[in-house]
Amino acid sequence: ADFAQMESQTLAQEEGDQEAFEQDIKDCKIEMARRQSESSQKAAEEKRTLEKKREMEATRKSVAGEKEATEQYLKDLQPACVEGSSTYDDRKAARAAEVQALTEAQSLLQKAFEDKADDVEKLGFLAAKRRSAAPAQGVLRAD
């Protein structure tokens, strides 16, 4: 009787152990699949991150070049614009004088063209008179 009881307990124990083993194997396979999926996702994320890093480094290099060019431009403008010998008021007065001189020149040119137009009208009358007389002289010469 003790042997039969021991055998039944051993068989029950083996069945329980087999079920536990199969459950552990199933859990391990699930865990392995999850980790492989996680690994592939992290590899893809790493690839995206590296690509983004390369793009940002290229952008940084471009922006650094632009910044350097802008700083050089500012440095070049410093003597003329900030440390210049003339003040804003001096430049404003010079512009006002230039505008005044241009206005005077424009009015002189307009008067000159108006006078020239009057002369052309007077000469036009004389030219018409000469043209009407010219064929008569040409006819006389042809005879």
Secondary structure as UniProt FT lines:
FT   HELIX           2..77
FT   HELIX           78..82
FT   HELIX           88..142
//
